[in-house]
Amino acid sequence: MSIEELFSKAAGHAARFRGTVGAGAHRPEQDYASAISAFTQDVPAQPTPMADVLEELVAKAEPGLHLMAGPRFFGWVIGGSHPMGVAADFLTSAWGQNAGNHVVAPSAAAVESVAGSWLLDILGLPPESSLGFATGATVANFTCLAAARGEVLRKANWDVDAQGLFGAPSITVLIGDDAHTTVFSALQFLGLGHDRVVRIATDEQGKIRPAAFSKAIETVRGPSIVILQAGQINTGACDDFATLVPQAHAAGAWVHVDGAFGLWAQASAKRRHLTRGIELSDSWATDGHKWLQTPYDCGYAIVRDELAHRRAMTIAASYLPLASEGERDPSHYVPELSRRARGFATWAMIKHLGRSGIEALVERCCASAADMARALSREPGIHVANEVVLNQIVVRFGADLPDQQGDDLTRRTIAALQRDGELFAGGATWRSRQVMRLSVTNHQTDLDEAKKSAEAIVAAYRIARRSALGA
């Protein structure tokens, strides 16, 4: 089989799969145990023709695939891997460029530079900022906090990159009670500890309480990092950056923002008020595979102080070409030396959608979330527990029942929805109660899909309630 035939067959399977994501059940047809059974076999002793390998892979994998790219997948805050981004990603894999160096991969490095400047413009962030293309917001947070750690210690006359943390001045980290778990993981990876932080009280939407922050920041002495949030993972709420950032800077702190999806409010004129003042911060982490709809493995680590960013991330070796004046070496901004060229899909998506298309996409998702919330709230016993300011909805079932019964009914409703497959939604614990989370982040989700989804949720709830209460 020729390369042309092989790639054509692969593209044909991809197109067939994606052509049905709006109609199929939003759940895998087989579970993990069945998938293990399907793939398990002895190590192949002899070569297998490429055509046979491809067909076997498709036959064994597809039953265990989730329709995460479908318009009614609301389980997590992930985008729909837009066809334009997927096509660019096909080429990225085929081109086989290691994007770690600008000399050996000029196009990969150049497209990162241009796409990065576009992103800063669209997100309303300082144009002098540096931007690294990471795997996702987890590593983007890690990268930004590494730059923060290095800079606050440098100001305390300590070179953490050379000396490590042994004997270093203590760093105070202030973070909201409802920060995302991956930020705590980043602190753990950096030796700052996920529990050795000052946790700031939050309000009913998960936003840091300004009075609590003011009280905490007054006691800080020495190197410090403040971590704020744009888009609380359950509610979508954003911290009050215009109030908190100046206070943090007055105390000498570095301010980092976990904006995995909420930073994209900056791209919408109607939502930008939610993130007012966010541009005053020192670093920001966000994802492309959320609202920009790139394929997975695409996040952005953005740092105002480019030198602090490079100090934390630069990998140097005698066999690696050096960057000349004015040249951007991609490996200076993320922890990886060998990595795929993530900039191509980012460039393609921005070029395809344009500023107005990105704004319209964000607005469509937010409007669909608001419509779903209104429809659900009209059903007796269903309570929307958050202010739907972005794309997140927190739903409580059996709100008219005692707490334990409500918890049980919420679990039953989620389970029924997942069995049926009309849509996919997951559960969570919010304010000590079981809830259903809906994350509307797919480019295909519009008001019609929102209406269909709300109707399916209400129907599943009514059945689950009758079953649970016998009425």
N, C-alpha and C positions, 0 to 999 in steps of 0.2 A: 504493500500500500504506500502511495506517495505521501509526502507531507501535505500537499494540497488536499488530497482525499481525506486524510486523517483529520486535518483541521476543519474541513467542511463538515464532516460527520459530527465532530464535537460541537461545532456551531449550530448544526441542525438540532441536536439534542437539547442544547441550551435554549434555542428559540422555542422549541416545542414545550419545554418545561415552563418557561416564562409566559408563554401564551395562554396558560391555563390557571395562573395564580389567582385570578379574580373569581374563578368558578369553583375551584376545588375546595375540599375541606381544609380549614386552617388548623391542621394537626398532622403529625406523622401517621402513616398507616401501620407502621410497626414500631415496637418499643426497642429499647437498648439491647435487651437480651436477644431478641430476634435478629437485630442487626449484627450482633457479635456472632451469632450462629451462622448467618448468611456469609460473613466474610472469613470465618475461621477455616483454615486449611493448612496443610503442611507447606513449608517453604518450597516454592517452585524449584524443581531441579533443573529444568531446561527453559530456554527462552519461549515466550508466547508471542504470536503475531500481534502487532499493535492494534489491528482492527478487532481482534478477539478480546484483548484487554479492555479496550474502550467499551465494547458492548457489555462485557461482564460487569465492569464498574458501574455503568448506568443501571443495569438490571438489579444489582445488589444495593446500590446506594439510594435510588429514588424512593423506595417504600419507607425509608427512615428519614426522609427530608421533611422539614417543617416549611410551610409556606410563609416564611418570614418576610418575603418580598411582596406578600399579598396586601390588598387594601384594608383588610380587617384583622391584621395582626397588631394587637395593642399590648402585648405582653411586656415589652421593654422599650426603652427609648432608642429605637434603631430605625434607620431609614430603609428605603425600599430598593437599594442598589439599582439606581436608575439605569436603563439600557445604555445611555450614552457613556456613563461611567464604566459599565461592564465592558462595553466595546473597547474603550481605551485601556481597560485592564487586561483584556485579551492580548492586545498589542504589547502591553508592558511585559507580560509573561513571555510572549514570542520573541520580543527584542532581547530579553535576557540581560538587561543592564543592571550591573551592581552600582547603585546610586550613591555609594559611599565617597566618591571622589570626583571632583569636577574636571580633572584632566583626562581620566580614562572614560568618563561618561559625560561629555559636554552637554548633550541635549537634556539628559536627565537632570543635571545640575541647573541648567538654564531655565527649564520649565518650572522648577521649584522656586527659583528666584522671582520669576514673573508672577506665578500663581500666588506666592507668598505676599507680594506687594498688593495684588488684587484683594486678597483676603483681608489685609490690614485696612484697606480702603472701605470695603463692604462692611466690616465689623466696627468701623469708626475708632480704630486704635492708633496710637502714635506711629507715624510712618517710619520713624527711625528704629522701630522695634525689629528684633531678629525673630525668625520663625524657623522652627525645626519640624520636620515631617516624621511623626512618631507612629507607633502602632495604633494608638487610640488615646483617650483621655487619661487612662491609668498611667501610661508611660509619659504622657505630656505633663501631667501633674508632677510626676517624679522628676522630670527634667527641669521644670521651672523651680521646684523646691530645692533641687541641687544647686541651681544658680543662686537662689535666695540664701541657702545655708552658707555658700562660699562668700557671698558679698557681706552679709552681716558679721561674719567672723573676720573677714579681711579688715573691716572697719574697726574691729577690736584687736587689730594687729596679730591675727592668727591666720596662717595659710593652711586651710583644711585640706586642700588638694595635695599638698606636700606632706603635711604633718598628721593628717587624720584627725580624729576626734579625741585621741588620748591626750588628756591635759588641756583640752580646748575650753574656752569660756563657755558657760552654760547658755543655751539658746532657749528663750521662752517662746512657745508656740500657742497662739490664741486661735480657737476654732469653735464654730457653732455646734451646739448639741446635735443638730440634724444634718451635719455634713455627710457627704457620701463616703461609703466604706473604703473606696479606693484611695481616697486622700489619706486616711489613716494608714493604709497599706504603704503608700509612698513614704510617709514619715517613718514607718518601721524599716523600710529598705534603706533609708538614709541614715539610720542610727539615731534618729531623734525620738523614736518610741511612739507607738500608737496610743499608749495610755499616759505618757508623760507630757500631757498638754493641759492647758487651761481651757476648760470647756465653758462656753458662754451660753446662757439661757436663751431659748428661742420662744417665739410666740406660737399661736395655734396653727399658723401656716408654715412653721419651720424657719422663719426669718430670725436672725439675731436681734435681740432686744437692745436698742441703742443705749438705754440707761445701764443695762448690765454690762455692755461693752465699755462704756465710759468708766465705770467703776473698776473693771478689770485692767484696762490699759493704764490707769493712773498708778498702779502698783508695779508696772514693768520697769525693770532696770537692766541695762546691758542689751546684748544682741537679741532681737525678737523678730518673729514672723507672724503675720496675721493672715489667716485663710478665710476668705469670704466665698459666697456661693451665688451663682446665677443659675437658677433653675433647681429648686429642691426636688429630689428624685420622685417624691410622691405627689407633692402639690404644685410644683413648678414655680414656687415663690422665689423672689430674688431679694438679697439683702439690700439695705439702704446704703449704697456705695457713696452717695454724695455726702452723707453724714459720717460714715465710719472711716472712709479712707483718709480724709484730712486729719482725723483724730489719731489714727495709727501712724501717719507720717510725722505728726507733731511729736510723737513719742519715739521717733527714730526707727520704726518698724518697716520691714519690707511687707508689702501687701500682695498676696497672690489670690487669684480668683479661679475657682473651679467652675468653668462655664461650659461643661461638656455639651449641653444643648441650650441652656439659657442665654449664652453669649450671642446666639443667633437672633435674639430679640433686637439687637442692634441693627439688623438688616431690615427691620420693618418700622416705618414711620409711626404706625399705630401702637407698636409695642415698645418702642425705644424708651419711653418714660419709665419702664420697669427697671432699666439698667442705667439710669441717669447717674453719671459720675464714675462709671466703671472704667472709663479711659484714664482715670487718674491713678490707677493701680500700677504695680511694677511688673506683674506677669499674669498670664492668662492661659488656661488650657481649654481646648475644645476639640470636638470631633467633626470630621468630614462625613463619616458614615452614619451620621444622624441627619441633620436637616439639609446638608448639601447633597445627600443621597449618593455619595461615592460608595464603591464596594468597601467591604471591611478591610481592616488594617490601614486605617487612615485617620490620624489625629494630628493636632497642631500644638506645639509648645511655643508660646510667644513671650518674649522677654524684652522689656523696654531698654535695658542696659545690655547692648550686644556684647560688650567685653565680658561682663559677668557671665553671660550665657556661654561664651566660648571658653572661658576659664574652667567652667564646670564640665564641659563635654568634649573638648578637643582630644583626639587620639593622635599621637605623633609617633612616627617610626621612620627609620632611614629609607625604607623602600617606598614610602608614600610621597607622591609629589607635593610640593609646598604651594600654597596659594600666593599669587602675586598681588600687588596692591590693587584693590577694587574687585578682586575675584572672591566669590563665595564658595567655600568648600562645604558640601552638605554634611560631612561627618563631624563638623565642629558644633553641631546643634542638637544632636540626639545621641543616645548611648551606643547605637549600633554602627559598626564599620561596614559590614556586609548587610545589605537590605534591598528590597525591591524598590523600584522607582515610583514612589507614591504620587509624585507631582503630576504625572501624565493624566491620571483620572481626575485629579483636582482641577487642573487646567481645563480639561474637556468639559467638566460639569459647569464651571463658571462661564466658559465661552458659550456653552449651549443655552444656559438659563439667563445669563446676564443679570445685572443688578435687579431689574424689575421682575424677572422670573423667580429669583430667590426670594424676594419680598413677597410675591404672590403665593409662593409655596408655603412660606411660614404663616402667612395670613390664612390660607386655606385650611391648614392643619388646626390653627387656633380657633377658627370659626366653626370647624367641624366638631372640635372638642366642646365648645360652648353649646352647640346645638344638641349634642348627645347628653350633656349634663342637664339641660333644660327638659328634655324629653324624659330622662330618668327621674328627675325630681317630681314630675307630675304623677308618678305612680305611688299610691299610698304604701308606706313601709320602706321605700327606698330613699336614702338620704345621701346627697352629695356633700362630702365632708370638707371640701376645700373651696376656696375662691378660684375659679377656673380662669386664670390670667394668661396662661400659655396653652400648652397641649396636654396637660396632665389632669386626670380626673380621679378622685378618691371616692369610692362608692361603698356605702354600708347598707346591707340588706337586713330587713327585720328591725329597722330603727325604732319601731313602736313596741318592740319586745324587750324583755330583760336581756342584759348584756350577753350572757352565755348562750341564750337562744339565738340572739342576733349573730354571734360568732359562728354558730353551727349553720345557720341559714346562709350566711355569706359563703362558707366553705362549700355547702351543697350547691349553691348557685354557680360558683366558679367551676366546680367539678362537672356539672351538667353542661355548661357552655363548652368546656374542653372536650367532653365526649361527643357532643353534637358536631362541633367543627365549623359552625357558621362563622364564628370569629374566634380569636384566641385572646384571652385575658388572664392575667395572673393574680395571685393573692399577695398580701403583705400584712404586716402589723403596723398600725398607725395609732399613736396615742393609746397603746395597750389593747387595742381592739382589732379584730380581723376585718380587713377591707379588701376590695378589689381595686386594682390599679389599671387605669386605661391610659396608654401613651399613644397619642395620635401624631405620628411622625412620618408617614408614608406619602410620597408624592401623588399616589393614586387615590388617597382618601379624600373624598369630597362630601358635600352635604347629603347626597343620595346614599352614599356608603354609611355615613353617620346615622341617618334615619333607619336604614336597614339593620345596623348594628344595635341601636337602641331598642328597636322592636324585638330583636332576638334576645337581648338581655332581660327585658321585661317578661317575655314569654317563659324563659328559663326560670326566672325568679318566681313567677306565679305557680309553676309546676312544683318547684322545690318547696315552696311554702305550703302548698296543699299536702304534699307528701310528709313534711315535717310536722305539721300541726293537725293533719287529718281533717282539714276543712277547706 
